[in-house]
Each structure stands twice: as structure tokens, then as C-alpha cells.
Amino acid sequence: MTPTLSSAIGSYLSYLDVERNASDYTKKSYREDLFTLNSYLTNKNNGRSVQVTAITTPLLRGYVAWLSEQKYEPSTISRRLASLRSFFKFCQREEIVDQNPAAPLRNPRQHRRLPHFLSTKEVNQLLMAPPEGTVAGIRDRAILETMYSTGVRVGELVALSDDDVDESQQIIHVLGKGKKERIAPLGSFCLRAIADWLEVRNVNVPEGAPVPLFTNKFGTRLTTRSVARMLEKYIAQTGLDDRTSPHTLRHSFATHLLDNGADIRSVQELLGHANLQTTQIYTHVSAASLRAAYEKAHPRALGR
């Protein structure tokens, strides 16, 4: 019997969990993407469940058009299309469908937006914001220094454990997207901040379990939301641009490296980007900065 879309989605999510060992974030994204499709098609079918074999390419084109009408960003639509392609590829492998109806669909044209980043002066202002005389302040300084020193994503940061830090080599081992490991150098300011934090840190984990590098007041691992709230507090305190997020420090890390002559391939490796094109956005940022500096300083740049 041909399964409904809902039951096939359940099987696919189990496959991601058991066989692919996908991260919680990946599973959450796929679940959200596929449930949105199921809801759309169920509504189109007057509230009745949809069989997987009834889903055609024209039907999916209508879904993509609906996403666009709902004002979803092109990047979000592209991600949802990737989820559909992967899901129907799974259905092909399980011999539920003969062809992948999502395969012919093209991603929408992306709006190239330059990422928001902080100047070196603004970064220094942010790094100096946490108070030195409190445990929370010492921890927050270490977190901010680590994010700017290494360019790690906030999810990678909170996943760090003591075993990931190699003080003798002055590096950390990072588990990135797709369970890919990479190493990231630690600067001297970052190493000092981490050492200061470890002297006052409270840890409350079962014996033999990995010791989280950054903990909350209960001695357990921090969440990404906790880091975001912490940063929001210091952004408000310093008066920096309220668009600043944990990812802004990653953008700033990459931009400052390129501005100071780093090779783009090295920056790609440090960021853990699978595709060089993803890293190249930062060359546009650097070019924009150079153009702004030129127009401000050159006597003949703006017809003076």
C-alpha cells in the first residue's frame, strides 16, 4: 500500500536520526520544511491526506509559488527545495516512487546581501564590555574572545568540551556542519580569557561525561539561546548596532582576516565552508569597505 506523505515523512526523519546521525538542528529544519509541504498539500486536497505517489512536479511548482507569495526569502525557499529533493530521493531508494518530482525544480535567484560585521574598534568595545570582577563576566569575556578568535558558529561554540581544547598547540577541535571536524587556532587573548574562566568555572556533569567548556550558573552546558541573550545585553550596554548577533562575530572574523591579507582558501578552511563561493561573500565585504574608504579620502573620487 502506498504510504501517505505524512507517514513517509516520519520514516524519513527516522532515517535521518538512525542512519545518517543528523544533528538536532538538521532534523528540526527538515521536519519544519516537510511539515509545511504536507500542510499545504493537505489543504489543497480539502483536508484529506495526500499519497506520496500523487505528488508531481507541477504540484510542487505550485507549492514553490505559494512560498514566494507568502514572502519567504529566496534562501529559505532554496533550503526547502533541498529538503524536498533529499526526501524524494529517499522515497526513490525505498521504492515508494519511481522518479524524484523535486529534481527538476530550480532554486530562486538569490538576493546577494552583504553580511553585517563590526569594525575592529567595535569588536574591541564589545570584548571589553563584560565586567572583570564577576564569574559571569569572566565567562562572557571568554565566550566573546573565542567566537571572534576562531570564527566558530554559536552551535559549535556551545558544543565545545574541555577535551576539544589543546593548550599546547593553541588550537581547538571543532565539530562543524555535517559532523565535519576542523581545527581553529586560538589567539593569545583568547587563551588567557579561557584560562581565567577555567579558574572560576562551576561544573555539574555526570562522572565520565564530556566536560562542557562553557557552562551556566548550574554548571551545565550553555544553550545557543543563552549566548544570544548574553550578547544582546552587551550590545544594548555598548550601544552597538542592534543587528549584531552571535553570527556577526563570525562575519567580523572572516572580514578582518581578508582585510589584513589572509588567503581566501585559508579563511574557507577556518570557517569550515564546504564551498569556496560561500566564503567569497567576504571578499565583496572587503571590496565595499575599500570603495567607501576610497570615496571618502580620494580628492577626485566624487567629483570634488
N, C-alpha and C positions, 0 to 999 in steps of 0.2 A: 504494500500500500504506500502511495506517495505521501511523504510527510508534509505537514503544514509548514509554512515559513517559520512560525513560532517555535515548533519543535526542532526544526533544523538549526535554528539559531542556538538553541540550548545545546545541541550536540556539538556545534562549532565552538562555543565558549568552553565546553568541557575539554575539547581537543586542545585549545589554546592553553588551558590550565595544566593538563596532564602531560600531553606530548610535547608541546612547544615550550613549556615552562615560562610562559609570557609574564611580564611584570604586571603588578596590580594596575598601574596606570594604563598599560596597553589593553588589558582586559576591560577596564572601565570604558575606554574610548570605543572599542569595538562594540561593546554592549549598547552604549548610547547610540552609535551610528546605526546599528542594525535594528534596534527597537524603534527608532524614528521611521525607518523604512517600513517596518511591519505595521506601525500605527497608520502611516499614510495609505498603504495598500488596503488595510482593513476598512478604513473609512471609504475608500474608493469602491470597495466591494460591499457597501451597505452594512458594515459591521460584521461581515462573515469572514472566517479565516481564509487565508489565501494559500493555495498549494504552491510549492516551490516550482513545479513544472509549468505553472501558469504564468510565471514571471518572464516577460520578454524584454528585449532591448528597447522597443518603443515605450513600454510601460515605465522602464527605468529612466528614459529620457524625460518623460512627464514628471517623474519624481525630482530629477535634477532641476527642471524648470520651476517646479514648486519651491525647491530650496532657494533658488535665486529670487523668486517672488517674496519669500519670507525674509529677504535681506541678509541671508547668510554670506559671510565673507568668502571670496574665491578660495582662500586657503582651507577653510572649513569644508567647503564642497569637495575640494580635491581630496582631503583626508577621508571623507565619507565614501567617495568613489573608490579609493584604495581599499577601504574596508569591504565594500561590495565585491570587488574583484577577488579579494582573498577568500571571502565567504563562498562565492560561487565556484572558485577553484577547488575548495574543499568539497563542495557538493558534487563536482565532477569526479573527484577522486573516490568519493563514496558511491558513485554511480547513481546518484539521485537525479542528476540532469546530464544531458549529452553535451551541451555547449554552455559556455560562460556568457550569459546575456550582458554582463557588465563590461566585458572585454572591449567592445567597440567604442565605449563612451570615452570622450576626451575631457581632460581637465579644463576648467575655465581659465581664461587668461588672468594671470596674477597681477595685482597692483603692487608694484615694487615700492615698498616703503622703507626708508632708512631707519634702522633701529635707533632708539633713544639711548644715549650714553652720557656719562658725566665727564667733565674735564678733569685733569689731574688735580687741579686745585679743589674742585668739588669733591672728588674722591677722598682727598686728604681731610677735608672738612667733615665728611661722613665718618671716616675711620677714627677721628678724634672725638666723636660725639659720645660714645659710651663712657660712663663715669669709671674712673680707675679704682675707687675705693669700695666697690661692691662686687659680690660674686657674679651677679647678673651682668654687670658692666664688663667685667674681665672676660666672661664667656662671649658676650656680644662682640667685643673687640676682636676676639679670636675668630669668630664666625665671619665677620666682615673682612678681616685680613685674609682668611682662607679663600673666600669667594673671589676676592679681587686678585690674589696672588696666583690662583690656579685656573680661574675661569670655569669652575665646576657649576653644573646646574644645581638648583636648590635640592632636587630629589637625590642627586648624587652626594651632596653635602651631608644631608641628614642620615644617609645610609653608611657613612664612614664609621669604622670602628678603630680601636687602638691598633689592631694588627695591620691596618692599612697605612699607617704612618711609619716611614723609615727615616728616623732622625739622622742616622749616619750618612745615608745617601741624600738626605734633604729632599725627599720625594714622598708623594702619597700614591697609593694604588686606587684607581677609581673604576667602579663598575658602571659603565655607561649604558646607553640605549642598546637594545638587542643583546644584553648581557656581555657586551664587549669590554674588555679590560684595557686600560691605558694608564700611563704614569704621568704625573704632573709635578713639576719642580715646585719647591716651597722657597719663597724668599726669606731673607734673614728676619724681617719684621714679622712675618707670619710665624716663623719658627719660635720667635720669642713670645709672641702672643699665645700660641698653643701651649708652650711650656708654662707660662703664667697661669693659664686656665687649668691645666692638669694638676697644679699645686692646690687648687681650691675646689676642684670638681667633686660632686657627690654622685656616687654610682650605686644603683639598686637593680641589679640584674641577677638571674639565677647563676649559680656557680657553673663554670664551664661554657657559658653562653658568651658570644662576642660582646665586648665592652664598647658601647657606643661612644664615639669621640665627643659628641656634643649632647648634653643631657639637659632635662628641665629641672625644676626645683625638687621633683620627686626622685630624681636620679635615673629616670628612664629616657629613652631616645626621644629627641625632639621630632616634631612633625614639620612638614613644609609650611603649613599654615602658621605655626608658631614663629618660624623665621620671617615670614611675610609680615606678621603683626609687629614683630620686633623692628623690622626695617621701617615700617610705616611710622612708628613712634619717633625714630631718629630723623626721618625725612621732615616730619612736622616740626621737630625741635630745631633743625638746622635751616629750615625754610627752603630746602632744595626742591626742584621740580617734582610735583606730586605724581608725575608719570613714572617715577623711579620705582622699580620693583627688584626682587632678587635677580631677575634675568638682566637687569640693567648693568649690574656689576660684571656679568659675563660679556655683555656687549662692550663695556668700557675696557675690560681686559684685552679683548681682541683688537679693538681700535687703537689703543695705546701702543700695543706691540707693533702693529703695522706702521703707525705714525713714526715710530722710532727705529724703523728699518728691518723689522723681523721678516723672514721669508714666509710667504703665504702658505707654503706646504707645511712648514713647522707649526704655524698657527692652526692649520687644519688638524694636525695631529694632536696638538694640545687641547683643542676644543672637542675632539672626538667626532668630527664630522665625517660621515662616510663619503660625501660628495664634495668636491672642491667648489662647486658652484654655490653651495651653502655658505662657504667661508668668504667667497668673493664679494658678498654684500658689504663686507667691512672695507674693501678697497674703495667702494663708492662713498662710504662714510668719510674715509680719509681724503678722497678727492674733493668732496664737498667742503671739508674743513680747509683744504688748501685754497680752494676757489674763494671762500669767504675771506681768508687772510689776504689773498692777493687783491681782491676788490677793495678791501679796507685800506691797504697800505700802498698800492702802486699808484703813482700820480696820474697815469693815463688809463687806468683800468675802467673808469666810469665816465670818461669824457671830461675829467677835471680840467 
